[in-house]
C-alpha cells in the first residue's frame, strides 16, 4: 500500500513512518525541506500543507493518507502560524485527498481538542471542545474540519494522542523540552490538575495498525492520566533526584501564564511559564476505559520517562547530574527513529 504522509519528519511522524516501513508499506512524504534525513525507500514531495499544488502531488495515486502535520506549541509568538497550519492546512490536505479519492484518511488530532468537557472522562462520544487557548483551539477547529468531511461520507478516521514523550525526537518538541527544562531546574513551581501522557512509540504503533485494516472512525492513543504531582513523582523516581517543587492551583496561575505570554512576544528566549500548559493542566480529563484504542497497550509511564531522559542525556541535552540515575543507557541512542534497512536499498526520490 502506498501511504501519503504529512508531518512525517516530526516526532510522531518519524516513528509512524518507521512502523509503516516495517510492515512493508510504501511511503510518500510531504516535506518543506527535502534535505531532511528520511529513509532511502521513501519518496519525498517538496512542499507545505498550506500549498494545494504540492498537496495534490502528495496524494496523487496514494492508497491512503496519514495527516500528522501540525504546529505543536504554546509559544504566544506563533498564534498566526498555529491557525494557518493546523486549521488551514487540514482543510487543504483533506480536501485534496477527497478529490483524489484516497482510501483511508487518518487525521491526527489530540485529546486536547476535546477540552474542556463535562467530566469525569472523555471518550468516543465526546464533542469537539471550545478551548480558550490558541494551540488547542486550532486543533479543535482542525478536528471540526475532519469530522465535517467524515459526515459527508469521506473515510476519515480521527485519532487523539495524549501528550507524547519518548526518545528520538527530531526537533525536541514541547513535551520533551518541558521535561528537559524540569531537569534543568527551570520549573520549581507547578500547577495543580493533571495531564495525559503517552509514549510516542505506542501512538506510532496505533497509527500503523490503522493501515492494516483495523476498522473504526475514531481512536484514542495509548497513555495514562497523571496528576501533576504523580508526574513529578515519576520523574523523581526515574532520575533519583529530589526536584523540589511548590504546587499552586492551576487557575490561580493563569494571570502569571498570560503575563509570561505577553512578555514572551518581546523576549528572545523561551520562557517556561506558558498559559497554554497551565490551561491543559486545569482542563485535562482522563480518557474513558472503554474508549477505542486499536488494541495497543500503553507501556508503563516510568519506562517512557526513563527512556526519554536517557535519550536527552545521550544526545547532550542533559548533563550527568541533571539526568541522574536515568543517564544509564536503556535505549539505543541513535538520532532517528527510522530503523536500519535490511538488504539493498534504492535511492530516495525527491519529487518536484
C-alpha positions in Angstrom: 0.0 0.0 0.0 1.3 3.5 -0.9 0.6 5.8 2.1 0.9 9.6 1.7 2.1 11.2 4.9 2.2 14.8 6.1 4.3 15.6 9.2 6.5 12.6 8.5 9.7 14.4 9.6 8.2 15.3 13.0 8.2 13.4 16.3 5.2 11.2 15.9 5.6 11.2 12.1 9.1 9.7 12.1 8.1 6.9 14.5 5.0 6.2 12.5 6.9 6.1 9.2 9.3 3.6 10.7 6.4 1.5 11.8 4.8 1.6 8.3 8.0 0.6 6.6 8.4 -2.3 9.0 5.1 -3.5 7.8 6.1 -3.4 4.2 4.1 -0.3 3.1 5.5 2.3 0.7 5.6 5.8 2.0 5.5 9.2 0.3 6.3 12.2 2.4 5.4 15.9 2.1 8.4 17.9 3.4 9.3 21.5 3.3 13.0 20.6 3.3 13.8 17.7 1.0 17.3 17.5 2.6 16.0 16.3 5.9 17.1 12.7 6.8 14.5 10.2 5.7 14.8 6.5 4.7 16.1 5.9 1.2 13.0 3.9 0.4 10.7 6.9 1.0 9.7 9.3 -1.8 9.6 13.0 -0.9 7.3 15.7 -2.4 8.7 19.1 -1.6 6.0 21.4 -0.3 3.8 22.6 2.5 0.4 21.6 3.8 -0.9 25.0 3.0 0.0 24.7 -0.7 -2.7 23.0 -2.7 -0.4 22.1 -5.6 2.2 20.2 -3.6 -0.5 18.5 -1.5 -2.2 17.4 -4.8 1.1 15.8 -5.9 1.4 14.1 -2.5 -2.0 12.3 -2.7 -2.0 11.6 -6.4 -2.2 7.8 -6.7 -1.9 7.2 -3.0 -4.0 4.4 -1.4 -4.2 6.1 2.0 -3.2 9.2 3.9 -1.8 10.0 7.3 -2.2 13.7 8.1 0.1 14.2 11.1 1.4 17.7 10.2 0.8 20.4 12.7 2.4 23.0 14.8 2.5 22.0 18.5 3.5 24.9 20.7 2.2 27.1 23.5 4.5 29.9 22.4 2.4 33.0 22.1 4.5 34.3 19.2 3.3 31.6 16.9 -0.5 32.1 17.1 -0.9 33.0 13.4 1.1 30.0 12.4 -1.0 27.7 14.5 -4.2 28.7 12.7 -2.6 28.8 9.2 -1.0 25.3 9.5 -3.3 23.4 12.0 -6.6 24.5 10.7 -5.9 25.9 7.2 -3.5 23.1 6.4 -6.0 20.4 7.4 -8.6 21.8 5.1 -6.2 21.8 2.2 -4.9 18.3 2.8 -8.3 16.6 3.5 -9.9 18.4 0.5 -7.1 17.2 -1.8 -7.4 13.6 -0.6 -11.2 13.8 -1.0 -10.8 15.0 -4.6 -8.2 12.3 -5.3 -10.5 9.5 -4.0 -7.8 8.5 -1.5 -8.8 5.4 0.6 -8.4 5.6 4.3 -7.6 9.0 5.7 -6.2 9.2 9.2 -6.3 12.7 10.7 -4.1 13.1 13.8 -5.9 15.3 16.4 -5.2 15.4 20.1 -7.1 14.7 23.3 -6.9 18.4 24.0 -9.2 19.1 21.1 -12.0 17.8 23.3 -11.2 20.1 26.2 -13.0 21.5 28.2 -15.5 18.8 28.6 -18.2 17.8 31.1 -16.4 15.2 33.3 -15.5 12.8 34.5 -13.9 11.4 31.3 -13.7 11.9 27.6 -14.4 9.2 25.0 -15.8 8.3 21.7 -19.0 10.3 22.1 -17.3 13.5 23.3 -17.9 16.6 21.1 -15.2 18.8 19.9 -14.3 21.3 22.6 -14.1 25.1 22.6 -10.8 25.6 24.4 -9.7 29.1 25.3 -6.1 28.6 24.3 -4.5 29.1 20.9 -2.9 25.7 20.2 -5.9 23.6 21.4 -8.4 25.9 19.7 -6.5 25.5 16.3 -6.6 21.7 16.8 -10.3 21.7 17.7 -11.0 23.6 14.5 -8.9 21.1 12.5 -11.0 18.3 14.0 -14.2 20.0 13.1 -13.0 20.1 9.5 -12.1 16.4 9.7 -15.5 15.5 11.2 -17.3 17.5 8.5 -15.6 15.6 5.8 -16.5 12.3 7.5 -20.1 13.4 7.8 -20.1 13.8 4.0 -19.1 10.1 3.7 -15.3 10.6 3.3 -13.4 7.7 5.0 -11.8 9.8 7.7 -10.5 8.3 11.0 -9.6 10.7 13.7 -7.0 9.8 16.4 -6.5 11.5 19.7 -3.0 11.0 21.0 -2.1 12.2 24.5 0.9 14.5 25.2 3.8 12.4 23.9 7.2 11.7 25.4 9.9 9.3 24.1 13.3 9.1 22.5 14.4 10.1 19.0 12.6 13.5 18.8 14.0 15.2 15.6 13.1 18.7 16.7 12.8 18.4 20.5 9.0 19.1 20.7 7.1 20.7 23.6 6.8 17.8 26.0 10.4 16.6 25.7 11.6 20.1 26.0 9.4 20.6 29.1 10.9 17.5 30.7 14.4 18.8 29.9 13.5 22.2 31.5 12.3 20.4 34.6 15.5 18.5 35.0 17.5 21.7 34.4 15.8 23.3 37.4 13.7 25.8 35.4 10.3 24.6 36.7 10.2 25.0 40.5 6.5 25.9 40.6 3.8 23.6 39.3 0.1 23.9 38.7 -2.4 21.6 40.2 -4.5 19.4 37.9 -3.3 16.7 35.6 -2.2 15.8 32.1 -2.4 12.8 29.7 1.0 11.2 29.0 1.8 8.7 26.4 4.8 7.1 24.6 5.3 8.2 21.0 6.2 4.6 20.1 2.8 3.4 21.3 0.9 6.0 19.3 3.0 5.2 16.2 2.0 1.6 16.6 -1.6 2.6 16.8 -1.4 4.6 13.6 0.4 1.9 11.7 -2.3 -0.6 12.7 -5.0 1.5 11.3 -3.5 0.9 7.8 -3.6 -2.8 8.4 -7.3 -2.7 8.1 -8.4 -2.1 11.7 -11.9 -0.6 11.3 -13.3 2.4 13.1 -13.6 6.1 12.7 -12.0 7.3 15.9 -9.3 6.1 18.3 -7.5 7.3 21.4 -3.8 7.0 21.7 -2.4 4.7 24.4 -1.5 6.6 27.5 -2.0 7.4 31.2 -3.7 10.3 33.0 -1.5 11.6 35.8 -1.9 14.4 38.2 1.0 16.9 38.1 2.1 15.6 41.4 2.1 12.0 40.1 4.0 13.0 37.0 6.7 14.8 39.1 6.9 11.7 41.3 7.6 9.5 38.2 10.4 11.8 37.1 11.9 11.8 40.6 11.8 8.0 40.7 13.4 7.7 37.2 16.2 10.1 37.9 16.7 9.5 41.7 16.6 13.3 42.1 14.7 15.3 44.7 13.5 18.0 42.3 11.9 20.3 45.0 8.7 21.9 43.7 5.8 24.0 45.0 2.2 23.4 43.8 -0.4 26.1 43.2 -3.9 26.0 41.9 -3.7 25.9 38.1 -6.4 28.6 37.5 -4.8 30.9 40.1 -1.7 30.8 38.0 -3.5 31.9 34.8 -2.6 35.6 35.2 1.1 34.5 35.5 0.8 32.5 32.4 -0.9 35.3 30.4 1.8 37.8 31.7 4.5 35.4 30.6 2.9 35.1 27.1 2.8 38.9 26.8 6.5 39.2 27.9 7.4 36.3 25.5 6.4 38.4 22.5 9.2 40.8 23.1 11.7 38.4 24.8 14.0 36.5 22.5 14.5 33.4 24.8 11.9 30.9 25.6 10.0 31.4 29.0 9.0 28.0 30.5 5.8 29.5 32.1 3.1 29.3 29.5 -0.6 29.9 29.7 -1.3 27.0 27.4 0.4 24.5 29.6 -1.5 25.8 32.7 -4.8 25.6 30.7 -4.1 22.0 29.9 -3.5 21.0 33.5 -6.6 22.8 34.6 -8.8 21.3 31.8 -7.5 17.8 31.2 -9.6 14.7 31.9 -8.9 11.0 31.8 -9.9 9.0 28.7 -12.8 6.6 29.4 -11.7 3.0 29.9 -13.9 1.8 27.1 -12.6 4.4 24.6 -11.4 2.7 21.4 -7.6 2.2 21.2 -7.0 -0.4 18.4 -5.6 -2.9 21.0 -2.3 -1.1 21.6 -1.4 -1.2 25.3 0.3 1.8 26.9 3.7 0.9 28.2 4.5 2.0 31.8 5.0 5.7 32.1 8.0 5.1 34.2 9.7 3.3 31.3 8.8 6.1 28.9 10.2 8.8 31.2 13.4 6.8 31.8 13.9 6.2 28.1 13.3 9.9 27.3 15.7 11.2 29.9 18.3 8.6 28.8 18.0 9.9 25.3 18.1 13.5 26.3 21.3 12.7 28.2 22.9 10.7 25.4 22.2 13.5 22.9 23.9 16.1 25.1 20.7 17.9 26.2 21.2 16.9 29.9 24.3 16.6 32.0 25.1 13.5 34.1 23.8 15.3 37.2 20.6 16.5 35.5 19.8 13.0 34.2 20.6 11.3 37.4 20.0 7.6 37.5 18.4 7.7 34.1 21.7 8.5 32.5 22.3 4.8 32.3 21.8 3.7 28.6 18.5 1.8 28.4 17.6 2.5 24.7 19.6 2.6 21.5 20.8 6.2 21.2 20.5 6.9 17.6 19.4 10.3 16.1 16.4 8.9 14.2 13.5 6.6 14.8 13.9 5.0 11.4 15.4 1.5 11.7 18.3 0.3 9.6 17.1 -1.0 6.3 17.9 -4.7 5.5 19.3 -5.6 2.2 19.9 -3.4 -0.8 18.1 -0.1 -0.9 17.0 2.1 -3.8 17.8 5.8 -3.9 15.3 8.1 -2.3 13.4 10.0 -4.9 12.6 13.7 -4.5 9.5 14.6 -6.5 9.1 18.1 -7.8 
